[in-house]
Amino acid sequence: MSKHFADGDVDALVDVNLSIMSAEFIAIVGPSGGGKSTLLNMLGALDEPTQGEVWFEGKRLAEYPSMDQFRAHKIGFIFQSYRLLPNLTAQENVQLTMFDTHPNVSQRRAEAIRLLERVGLGDRVNHRADKLSIGQRQRVAIARAIAGNPPLILADEPTGALDTERGDEVMDLLDELRQEEGATLVVVTHDERVAERADRVVYICDGRLRTV
């Protein structure tokens, strides 16, 4: 697939051909502006290629009736900026992605608390997001991403704002969750320590892909 942005006349992706196996851990690395985040957005159905197609579980994305439903049930996102609502508590933030998968209010709350306990924040479930540390916010973002047990987890620089110790803790947690749930993990990173953990490293530069 390829992605061209007319605004700025930029070829963000050029003839990208990438297959990712179930339960695989892929690290996408490369220079800033090379196309890493654009590729992640394509995989998560947040954007569409200008040419080519994205397939998921043997099916074209275009065949899914609703992209919102697809993302709710199939994709867990961990954004670089966390995208937590500061005035909501940790468990309320986790619930934001659960309305399609957990329509019952009490079930949503119970599941959100269970997930926060799982990522080591059982004592922070009722703390507002703006009162949490950066590392704690990242753990809330992870709990939100794994709600509903999505088969694919996409993470954009999950350790970018963390020191080495906290970064290692976050990656330990993601790898543990991946192995327990059998989920596929795709991580965009500049961190060599993160890339070394992956089953496979994919390098992208100027929108072109090559396997390292």
C-alpha positions as CSV (number, residue, x, y, z in Angstrom):
1,M,0.0,0.0,0.0
2,S,1.0,3.6,-0.4
3,K,-0.1,6.8,1.3
4,H,0.2,10.2,-0.4
5,F,-0.8,13.5,1.4
6,A,-1.7,16.1,-1.1
7,D,-1.3,18.8,1.5
8,G,2.5,19.2,1.3
9,D,2.8,16.7,-1.6
10,V,4.3,14.0,0.7
11,D,4.6,10.3,0.0
12,A,4.3,9.0,3.6
13,L,4.3,5.3,2.5
14,V,5.6,3.9,-0.7
15,D,4.7,0.4,-1.9
16,V,4.6,-1.0,1.6
17,N,4.1,-4.8,1.8
18,L,4.0,-6.2,5.3
19,S,2.6,-9.4,6.8
20,I,2.3,-9.7,10.6
21,M,1.6,-13.1,12.2
22,S,-0.8,-13.7,15.1
23,A,0.8,-13.2,18.5
24,E,4.0,-11.7,16.9
25,F,5.8,-8.8,18.5
26,I,6.9,-6.3,15.8
27,A,9.0,-3.2,16.4
28,I,8.8,-0.5,13.8
29,V,11.8,1.8,13.8
30,G,13.3,4.6,11.7
31,P,13.9,8.3,11.7
32,S,11.3,10.9,12.6
33,G,9.0,11.6,9.6
34,G,9.9,8.3,8.0
35,G,6.3,7.0,8.0
36,K,6.2,5.0,11.3
37,S,3.1,6.6,12.7
38,T,1.4,6.7,9.3
39,L,1.9,2.9,9.0
40,L,0.5,2.4,12.6
41,N,-2.6,4.5,11.7
42,M,-3.2,2.3,8.6
43,L,-2.9,-0.9,10.7
44,G,-5.4,0.5,13.2
45,A,-7.9,1.7,10.6
46,L,-7.4,5.3,11.6
47,D,-6.6,6.3,8.1
48,E,-6.9,4.7,4.6
49,P,-4.2,4.1,2.0
50,T,-4.2,6.1,-1.2
51,Q,-3.4,2.9,-3.0
52,G,-3.6,-0.7,-1.9
53,E,-5.4,-2.5,0.9
54,V,-5.1,-3.5,4.5
55,W,-6.3,-7.0,5.4
56,F,-7.1,-8.3,8.9
57,E,-7.6,-11.9,9.8
58,G,-8.0,-12.8,6.1
59,K,-10.5,-10.1,5.4
60,R,-10.2,-6.7,3.7
61,L,-10.9,-3.8,6.1
62,A,-13.3,-2.4,3.5
63,E,-15.5,-5.5,4.1
64,Y,-16.1,-4.7,7.7
65,P,-19.4,-2.8,8.0
66,S,-18.2,-0.3,10.6
67,M,-14.7,1.0,11.3
68,D,-15.8,2.1,14.8
69,Q,-17.0,-1.4,15.6
70,F,-13.8,-2.9,14.1
71,R,-11.6,-0.7,16.2
72,A,-13.7,-1.3,19.3
73,H,-13.5,-5.1,19.0
74,K,-10.2,-5.7,17.2
75,I,-7.7,-3.0,18.1
76,G,-6.1,-1.7,21.4
77,F,-4.4,1.6,21.0
78,I,-1.7,3.0,23.2
79,F,-1.0,6.6,22.0
80,Q,2.2,8.5,22.6
81,S,0.3,11.3,24.4
82,Y,-1.9,8.8,26.3
83,R,-5.0,10.7,25.4
84,L,-6.5,10.4,28.9
85,L,-9.2,12.9,29.9
86,P,-7.7,14.8,32.8
87,N,-10.9,15.4,34.8
88,L,-11.9,11.7,34.7
89,T,-10.7,9.1,37.1
90,A,-8.5,6.2,36.0
91,Q,-11.3,3.7,35.9
92,E,-13.5,6.2,34.0
93,N,-10.8,6.7,31.4
94,V,-10.5,2.9,31.0
95,Q,-14.3,2.7,30.5
96,L,-14.2,5.1,27.5
97,T,-13.3,2.2,25.1
98,M,-15.8,-0.3,26.6
99,F,-19.2,1.0,25.6
100,D,-19.5,-1.3,22.6
101,T,-18.1,-4.3,24.4
102,H,-19.6,-3.8,27.9
103,P,-23.0,-2.1,27.6
104,N,-23.8,-2.7,31.3
105,V,-22.6,0.2,33.5
106,S,-21.7,-2.0,36.5
107,Q,-19.9,-4.5,34.3
108,R,-17.9,-1.7,32.7
109,R,-16.8,-0.4,36.1
110,A,-16.0,-3.8,37.5
111,E,-13.9,-4.7,34.4
112,A,-12.1,-1.3,34.4
113,I,-11.1,-1.9,38.1
114,R,-10.0,-5.4,37.3
115,L,-7.8,-4.2,34.5
116,L,-6.3,-1.4,36.6
117,E,-5.5,-3.9,39.3
118,R,-3.8,-6.1,36.7
119,V,-1.5,-3.2,35.6
120,G,-0.6,-2.4,39.2
121,L,-3.0,0.5,39.8
122,G,-5.5,-1.0,42.1
123,D,-4.9,1.8,44.6
124,R,-5.4,4.5,42.0
125,V,-8.7,3.5,40.4
126,N,-10.5,6.7,41.7
127,H,-7.6,9.1,41.2
128,R,-8.1,11.7,38.4
129,A,-5.8,11.3,35.5
130,D,-4.2,14.7,36.1
131,K,-3.2,13.6,39.6
132,L,-1.3,10.5,38.3
133,S,2.4,10.3,37.5
134,I,3.5,9.9,33.8
135,G,4.2,6.2,34.4
136,Q,0.8,5.7,36.0
137,R,-0.9,7.4,33.1
138,Q,0.9,5.1,30.7
139,R,-0.5,2.1,32.8
140,V,-4.0,3.5,32.6
141,A,-3.5,3.8,28.8
142,I,-2.4,0.1,28.7
143,A,-5.4,-1.0,30.8
144,R,-7.7,0.9,28.4
145,A,-6.0,-0.6,25.3
146,I,-6.5,-4.2,26.5
147,A,-10.2,-3.8,27.5
148,G,-12.2,-6.3,25.5
149,N,-9.1,-8.5,24.8
150,P,-8.4,-7.1,21.3
151,P,-6.3,-9.4,19.1
152,L,-4.0,-6.5,18.0
153,I,-2.4,-4.0,20.3
154,L,-0.8,-0.9,18.6
155,A,1.6,1.2,20.7
156,D,3.2,4.5,19.5
157,E,6.4,5.2,21.5
158,P,5.0,3.6,24.7
159,T,8.3,4.4,26.6
160,G,9.0,7.7,25.0
161,A,8.2,9.8,28.1
162,L,9.6,7.4,30.6
163,D,13.0,6.9,32.2
164,T,14.8,3.6,31.6
165,E,13.4,1.8,34.7
166,R,9.8,2.8,34.1
167,G,10.2,2.0,30.4
168,D,11.4,-1.5,31.2
169,E,8.4,-1.9,33.6
170,V,6.0,-0.9,30.9
171,M,7.5,-3.2,28.3
172,D,7.6,-6.1,30.8
173,L,3.9,-5.5,31.4
174,L,3.0,-5.4,27.6
175,D,5.1,-8.5,26.9
176,E,3.4,-10.3,29.8
177,L,-0.1,-9.3,28.6
178,R,0.8,-10.3,25.0
179,Q,1.9,-13.8,26.1
180,E,-1.1,-14.3,28.4
181,E,-3.7,-13.2,25.9
182,G,-2.0,-14.3,22.7
183,A,-2.4,-10.8,21.3
184,T,-0.3,-9.4,18.5
185,L,1.8,-6.4,19.5
186,V,3.1,-3.7,17.1
187,V,5.2,-1.0,18.6
188,V,6.6,2.2,17.0
189,T,9.8,3.1,18.9
190,H,13.1,5.0,18.9
191,D,14.2,3.0,21.9
192,E,16.8,0.3,21.0
193,R,16.0,-1.5,24.3
194,V,12.4,-1.9,23.1
195,A,13.3,-3.0,19.6
196,E,15.7,-5.7,21.1
197,R,12.7,-7.3,22.8
198,A,10.7,-7.8,19.5
199,D,10.4,-11.0,17.5
200,R,11.1,-8.9,14.4
201,V,12.3,-5.4,13.7
202,V,10.9,-3.5,10.6
203,Y,12.8,-0.4,9.5
204,I,11.0,2.4,7.6
205,C,12.6,5.5,6.1
206,D,11.1,7.9,3.6
207,G,8.0,5.7,3.5
208,R,9.8,2.6,2.4
209,L,10.1,-0.6,4.4
210,R,12.8,-3.1,4.9
211,T,13.1,-5.9,7.4
212,V,16.3,-5.8,9.6
